[in-house]
Amino acid sequence: MKTPALVLKLTRCGSSVCRAFTRGVVLLVTMACLTMLNFVKADDLTSEERALVNKGAFMEMYKPDEHSRHFIAHITAVRDGKTGETRNTKAPDAVVCFVFGMEDADPARAEGRSMAEFHYSRSQAEQFLFAQGWDKYHDRFFTRCYVQEGEDAYDHKAAELAQKTSGEARQKSL
């Protein structure tokens, strides 16, 4: 079962975040600017990037097939969430984009596979992945991405192990 997608929507007057979470997961709230500075070392950001983060002009992206990185992007168009209309902006706004990429996803996948091999229950795996992701990122979006990648790897490995076990049981009965 896939976890519902995380959606980030930018509006002209600021950013609003709409997220759907699986039930039972309790997410903690922190200040966004401090969070991003904890996630990325201050030395890693240029003065322009640091100024944008301090201003609150940043967004987070989930792209586990690309490299983890951060970069400055310019918002040239916005889409109205209610009507679906896209309109161009007169003066493109700069934002810092933080990408949850393969360097972030690989450790989560390894943990998920490991927990399936050691017969953790799915809820134990989810709780452990959440604690580990929060400890690593201190950010709700990146923690949720970490949990999602780990849970997917857990599910695949658990299904593989169940298939292997049922195949061995069938051979013994013959």
C-alpha positions as CSV (number, residue, x, y, z in Angstrom):
1,M,0.0,0.0,0.0
2,K,1.4,3.4,-1.0
3,T,1.5,6.3,1.4
4,P,-0.5,9.3,0.1
5,A,1.5,11.8,-1.8
6,L,2.9,14.8,-0.1
7,V,1.8,18.0,-1.9
8,L,3.5,21.4,-1.7
9,K,1.6,24.3,-3.3
10,L,3.0,27.8,-3.6
11,T,0.8,30.8,-3.8
12,R,1.6,34.4,-4.7
13,C,1.4,35.9,-1.2
14,G,3.4,33.1,0.5
15,S,3.5,29.4,0.8
16,S,0.8,27.1,2.0
17,V,1.4,23.5,2.5
18,C,-1.2,20.8,2.1
19,R,-0.2,17.3,3.2
20,A,-2.0,14.1,3.6
21,F,-0.6,11.7,6.2
22,T,-1.4,8.1,7.1
23,R,-3.3,7.8,10.3
24,G,-1.5,7.0,13.5
25,V,1.6,9.0,12.6
26,V,2.1,11.9,14.9
27,L,4.2,14.6,13.4
28,L,5.9,17.4,15.4
29,V,5.8,21.0,14.4
30,T,8.9,23.1,14.3
31,M,9.8,26.5,12.9
32,A,10.7,26.1,9.3
33,C,13.7,28.4,9.1
34,L,15.4,26.8,12.0
35,T,14.6,23.4,10.6
36,M,16.2,24.0,7.3
37,L,19.3,25.4,8.9
38,N,19.5,22.2,11.0
39,F,19.0,20.1,7.9
40,V,21.7,21.9,5.8
41,K,24.8,23.1,7.5
42,A,25.0,26.9,7.5
43,D,28.4,26.6,5.7
44,D,26.7,24.8,2.8
45,L,24.5,27.7,2.0
46,T,25.6,30.8,0.1
47,S,24.7,34.2,1.5
48,E,21.9,34.5,-1.0
49,E,20.5,31.1,-0.1
50,R,20.8,31.9,3.6
51,A,18.9,35.2,3.1
52,L,16.1,33.4,1.2
53,V,15.8,30.7,4.0
54,N,15.7,33.4,6.7
55,K,12.9,35.1,4.7
56,G,11.0,31.8,4.5
57,A,11.4,31.5,0.7
58,F,12.1,27.8,0.4
59,M,10.4,24.7,-0.8
60,E,11.0,21.0,-0.3
61,M,10.9,18.4,-3.1
62,Y,10.6,14.6,-3.1
63,K,12.7,13.1,-5.9
64,P,14.3,9.9,-4.7
65,D,15.6,9.1,-8.2
66,E,17.7,12.2,-8.3
67,H,20.7,13.4,-6.2
68,S,20.0,15.2,-3.0
69,R,20.8,18.9,-3.3
70,H,19.7,22.4,-2.9
71,F,19.4,25.2,-5.5
72,I,17.8,28.5,-6.1
73,A,14.8,28.4,-8.4
74,H,12.6,31.2,-9.7
75,I,8.8,30.9,-9.5
76,T,7.6,32.1,-12.9
77,A,4.0,30.7,-12.8
78,V,1.6,29.7,-10.1
79,R,-1.4,27.4,-10.3
80,D,-4.6,28.0,-8.4
81,G,-5.4,24.9,-6.4
82,K,-9.2,25.4,-6.6
83,T,-9.6,26.3,-10.3
84,G,-6.5,24.7,-11.8
85,E,-5.7,27.9,-13.7
86,T,-2.0,28.7,-14.3
87,R,-1.0,32.3,-14.4
88,N,2.4,33.8,-15.0
89,T,3.9,36.0,-12.3
90,K,5.1,39.5,-13.2
91,A,8.2,39.4,-11.1
92,P,9.6,35.9,-10.6
93,D,10.2,35.1,-6.9
94,A,13.4,33.3,-6.0
95,V,13.2,30.3,-3.6
96,V,15.7,27.8,-2.3
97,C,14.7,24.2,-3.2
98,F,15.8,21.4,-1.0
99,V,15.6,18.0,-2.7
100,F,15.1,14.7,-0.8
101,G,17.1,12.5,-3.2
102,M,18.8,9.2,-3.5
103,E,21.4,9.9,-0.9
104,D,18.6,10.4,1.6
105,A,16.4,7.5,0.3
106,D,19.1,4.8,0.3
107,P,19.6,4.7,4.1
108,A,15.9,4.6,4.7
109,R,15.5,1.7,2.2
110,A,18.4,-0.2,3.9
111,E,16.7,0.2,7.3
112,G,13.3,-0.9,5.9
113,R,14.8,-4.1,4.4
114,S,16.8,-4.8,7.6
115,M,13.7,-4.5,9.8
116,A,11.7,-6.9,7.5
117,E,14.6,-9.4,7.7
118,F,14.5,-9.3,11.5
119,H,10.7,-9.7,11.5
120,Y,9.7,-6.3,12.9
121,S,6.0,-5.6,12.7
122,R,5.0,-3.0,10.2
123,S,4.0,-0.6,13.0
124,Q,7.3,-1.1,14.8
125,A,9.1,-0.4,11.5
126,E,7.1,2.8,11.0
127,Q,7.8,4.0,14.5
128,F,11.5,3.3,14.2
129,L,11.8,4.9,10.8
130,F,9.9,8.0,12.1
131,A,12.2,8.3,15.1
132,Q,15.3,7.9,12.9
133,G,14.1,10.3,10.2
134,W,13.2,13.0,12.8
135,D,16.5,12.6,14.5
136,K,18.3,13.0,11.2
137,Y,16.3,15.9,9.7
138,H,14.2,17.6,12.3
139,D,11.8,18.4,9.5
140,R,8.3,17.0,8.9
141,F,8.5,16.8,5.1
142,F,11.9,15.1,5.0
143,T,11.0,12.8,7.9
144,R,7.8,11.7,6.1
145,C,9.8,11.1,2.9
146,Y,12.3,9.0,4.9
147,V,9.5,7.0,6.4
148,Q,7.8,6.4,3.1
149,E,11.0,5.1,1.4
150,G,11.7,2.8,4.4
151,E,8.1,1.5,4.5
152,D,8.2,0.7,0.8
153,A,11.4,-1.2,1.2
154,Y,10.0,-3.0,4.2
155,D,6.9,-4.0,2.3
156,H,8.9,-5.4,-0.7
157,K,11.3,-7.3,1.5
158,A,8.5,-8.7,3.7
159,A,6.6,-9.9,0.7
160,E,9.7,-11.5,-0.7
161,L,10.4,-13.3,2.6
162,A,6.7,-14.4,2.8
163,Q,6.9,-15.9,-0.7
164,K,10.2,-17.6,0.1
165,T,8.7,-19.1,3.3
166,S,5.6,-20.3,1.6
167,G,7.7,-21.9,-1.2
168,E,9.8,-23.8,1.4
169,A,6.7,-25.0,3.3
170,R,5.2,-26.3,0.0
171,Q,8.4,-28.2,-0.8
172,K,8.5,-29.8,2.7
173,S,4.8,-31.0,2.4
174,L,5.7,-32.8,-0.9
